Amino acid sequence: MSRNIKHDAPWTTTMDELLLSGISKYGLQHWEKIASLLQNKKTAAQCRARFEHYLDPRLNLKTPFSYEEEVCLLETFAIFPNQWNIIAEQINALQNNNNNNNNNVGYVRPAWLCEETYKKLKMELDYKNSEDRQNLTLEEYIQEKQQQAQQQVLSTTFEEKAAVQKSSSNFQHNANSDDETLQLAISRLANQDQKKGLRKERNNKLKEANFLAKLEANREAMDSGTLSEKQKKKYAKALMEDERTLSLQNNNHDE
């Protein structure tokens, strides 16, 4: 009977939840048992691939590629065209070096996301060249994007400063004639500061939760017995750095 079962059906939210529940119960070693929870709709290999490429908490899927990552993507593609696993390794090495002192150490870009990002850049470039009748290269295009982003930041900063100066001037000019308006403005500013504080606290808690999830995933991977010697060394190093970071955070909380 099992030979006639198709395993190429799309993954659903329910299937992902069953997969994660199976991993929570059986760990990262018993993929056959995990696949059985999905009523054999997926093979053990498909379950493992789904977790490693889409559901592993160490994956960085939502954050847009930075300028440095896009440069690394193009440079590595020029040497290893269409070898996406190698390209992903180079980008992840760049990520880990840049974030050596942050909680994002160990977060990785999967190979499929690198390929998808490269194709997206190509499509954007082709559209821009056709619209503007230009002949930019990919390198020139991402450099132009970076310059536009920097100009946008500078422009936004200038506008915010001008708004603050104008607001301050208006407060001084109208202080004696409209005390009620002044008090309302001060109340709004205080409310904005409070919201910023809440957002900062919420972001810190989210970072801490992601860090602990990644730390636990690294521990499970080390205990799974499925890693090569090279992978063991890599995970061991990341795990040591994470535990050192956790120890420092706990000391700071105690103080």
C-alpha positions in Angstrom: 0.0 0.0 0.0 2.7 2.5 0.9 4.2 2.2 -2.6 1.1 3.8 -4.0 1.1 6.8 -1.6 2.1 10.1 -3.2 4.6 12.2 -1.3 4.7 15.3 -3.6 1.7 17.1 -2.0 2.4 20.7 -0.9 3.3 21.2 2.7 0.4 22.7 4.8 0.4 24.5 8.1 -1.0 21.4 9.8 1.7 19.2 8.4 4.3 21.7 9.6 2.8 21.7 13.1 2.8 17.8 13.1 6.4 17.9 12.0 7.5 20.2 14.7 5.5 18.2 17.3 7.3 15.1 16.1 10.7 16.7 16.4 9.8 17.9 19.9 8.8 14.3 20.8 11.5 12.2 19.0 14.3 14.7 18.5 16.4 15.1 15.3 17.3 11.5 14.9 14.1 9.4 14.3 12.8 10.9 11.1 10.9 7.7 10.2 8.9 8.0 13.3 8.3 11.7 12.7 7.1 10.9 9.1 4.6 8.4 10.5 2.8 11.2 12.3 2.0 12.7 9.0 0.4 9.4 8.0 3.2 8.8 5.5 2.2 11.8 3.3 5.9 12.7 3.4 9.0 10.6 3.5 11.6 10.8 6.3 14.0 12.5 4.0 11.3 15.1 3.0 10.6 15.8 6.7 14.2 16.4 7.4 14.7 18.6 4.4 11.6 20.6 5.4 12.9 21.3 8.8 16.5 22.1 7.8 15.5 24.4 4.9 12.3 26.1 6.2 11.5 25.5 9.9 14.8 25.3 11.7 14.8 28.3 14.2 18.4 29.1 13.2 17.3 30.1 9.7 17.2 33.7 8.8 14.3 33.8 6.2 12.5 37.1 6.9 15.3 39.7 7.2 16.1 41.3 3.8 19.6 40.7 2.5 21.9 43.5 3.5 24.1 45.4 1.1 27.1 43.4 2.2 25.2 40.1 1.7 24.2 41.1 -1.8 27.8 42.0 -2.7 28.9 38.6 -1.3 26.2 36.9 -3.3 27.3 38.4 -6.6 31.0 37.9 -6.0 30.6 34.3 -5.0 28.2 33.6 -7.9 30.8 35.0 -10.3 33.3 32.3 -9.0 30.8 29.5 -8.4 27.8 30.1 -10.7 24.6 28.3 -9.6 26.4 26.4 -6.9 24.0 27.7 -4.3 25.2 25.6 -1.3 28.7 27.0 -1.6 27.3 30.6 -2.1 25.1 30.1 1.0 28.1 29.0 3.0 30.0 32.2 2.1 27.1 34.4 3.0 26.6 32.7 6.3 30.3 33.0 7.1 30.0 36.8 6.4 26.9 36.9 8.6 28.6 35.2 11.5 31.7 37.4 11.3 29.6 40.6 11.2 27.4 39.4 14.1 30.2 37.9 16.2 29.2 39.7 19.4 25.4 39.6 18.8 22.7 37.0 19.5 22.3 36.4 15.8 25.4 34.2 15.7 24.6 31.0 13.9 21.6 32.3 12.0 21.9 31.1 8.4 20.6 31.8 4.9 19.5 28.6 3.2 20.7 27.9 -0.3 17.2 28.2 -1.9 16.8 31.7 -0.4 20.2 32.8 -1.9 19.0 31.6 -5.3 15.7 33.3 -5.0 17.3 36.6 -3.9 19.7 36.5 -6.9 16.9 35.9 -9.3 14.9 38.7 -7.7 17.8 41.1 -8.1 18.1 40.1 -11.8 14.4 40.8 -12.4 14.6 44.2 -10.7 17.7 45.1 -12.8 16.1 44.0 -16.0 13.0 46.1 -15.2 15.0 49.2 -14.3 17.2 48.9 -17.4 14.1 48.6 -19.6 12.3 51.5 -17.9 15.3 53.9 -17.7 17.0 52.7 -20.9 20.2 52.0 -19.1 22.6 49.1 -19.1 23.6 48.8 -15.5 25.4 45.7 -14.2 24.1 43.9 -11.1 27.1 45.3 -9.1 26.2 48.9 -10.2 22.5 48.3 -9.4 23.0 47.2 -5.8 25.5 50.0 -5.3 22.9 52.5 -6.6 20.3 50.9 -4.2 22.6 51.3 -1.3 23.3 55.0 -2.1 19.5 55.7 -2.5 18.9 54.0 0.9 21.6 56.2 2.6 20.2 59.3 1.0 16.7 58.4 2.2 18.1 58.0 5.8 19.8 61.4 5.6 16.7 63.0 4.2 14.5 61.5 6.9 16.9 62.6 9.6 17.0 66.1 8.2 13.2 66.3 8.1 12.9 65.0 11.6 15.4 67.6 12.9 13.6 70.4 11.0 10.2 69.2 12.4 11.6 69.2 16.0 13.1 72.7 15.5 9.9 74.0 14.1 7.9 72.5 16.8 10.2 73.9 19.5 10.0 77.4 17.9 6.2 77.2 17.8 6.1 76.2 21.5 8.2 79.2 22.5 6.2 81.6 20.4 2.8 80.4 21.7 3.7 79.6 25.3 2.0 82.6 26.8 -1.1 82.5 24.6 -2.0 78.8 24.4 -0.8 76.9 27.5 -3.4 74.2 27.0 -2.0 73.3 23.5 1.5 73.2 25.0 0.5 70.7 27.7 -1.2 68.5 25.1 1.9 68.4 22.9 4.1 67.5 25.9 1.7 64.7 26.8 1.9 63.3 23.3 5.6 63.4 23.3 5.7 61.6 26.6 3.3 59.0 25.2 5.6 58.5 22.2 8.6 57.9 24.5 6.6 55.4 26.5 5.6 53.5 23.3 9.2 53.5 22.2 10.2 52.0 25.6 7.6 49.3 25.3 8.7 48.5 21.7 12.3 48.3 22.8 11.4 46.0 25.7 9.3 43.8 23.4 12.1 43.5 20.9 14.6 42.6 23.6 12.3 39.8 24.8 11.9 38.6 21.2 15.7 38.5 20.7 16.1 36.7 23.9 13.5 34.1 23.0 15.1 33.6 19.5 18.5 33.2 21.1 17.3 30.5 23.6 15.5 28.7 20.8 18.6 28.7 18.6 20.7 27.6 21.6 18.4 24.6 22.3 18.4 23.7 18.6 22.2 23.7 18.6 22.3 21.4 21.6 19.9 19.0 20.0 21.9 19.0 16.8 25.0 18.2 18.8 23.2 15.3 20.6 21.6 14.0 17.4 24.6 11.9 16.3 23.9 12.9 12.6 26.6 15.6 12.2 29.9 15.1 10.4 33.1 16.0 12.2 33.3 19.3 10.4 29.7 20.1 11.4 30.4 19.1 15.0 33.3 21.5 15.3 31.2 24.3 13.8 28.2 23.6 16.1 30.5 23.2 19.1 32.1 26.5 18.5 28.7 28.3 18.0 27.4 26.5 21.1 30.4 27.6 23.2 30.0 31.2 22.1 26.2 31.1 22.8 26.7 29.7 26.2 29.3 32.3 27.0 26.9 35.0 25.9 24.1 33.5 28.0 26.4 33.4 31.0 27.3 37.1 30.6 23.6 38.0 30.2 22.8 36.1 33.4 25.6 37.9 35.3 24.3 41.2 34.1 20.8 40.4 35.3 22.2 39.4 38.7 24.0 42.7 39.0 
